């Protein structure tokens, strides 16, 4: 059972790395929310359908595990009208 899970994880590792690269590319020098990043991923054809779960976990990992991004503020989400984090590349 553990072997099967490990093999499954190994299969998705390249996809995670690709998502990291896509997020970093999209951000460039900009500051964006998770929704803005996901919208741009859709626009560029990186995602086949809109799903915030494509982006949110990767943003958390890029902030906490890899220290490539930082939360640099908050702004109101255009859809939910709630305050959400804004991300940028770490300098």
Protein Blocks (a to p, Z undefined) as FASTA:
>chain_A
ZZmmmmmmmmmmmmmmmmmmmmmmmnmmaccdfklmmmmmmmnopafbdcfklmmmmmmm
mmmmnopaccfbdcddfklopacddddddZZ
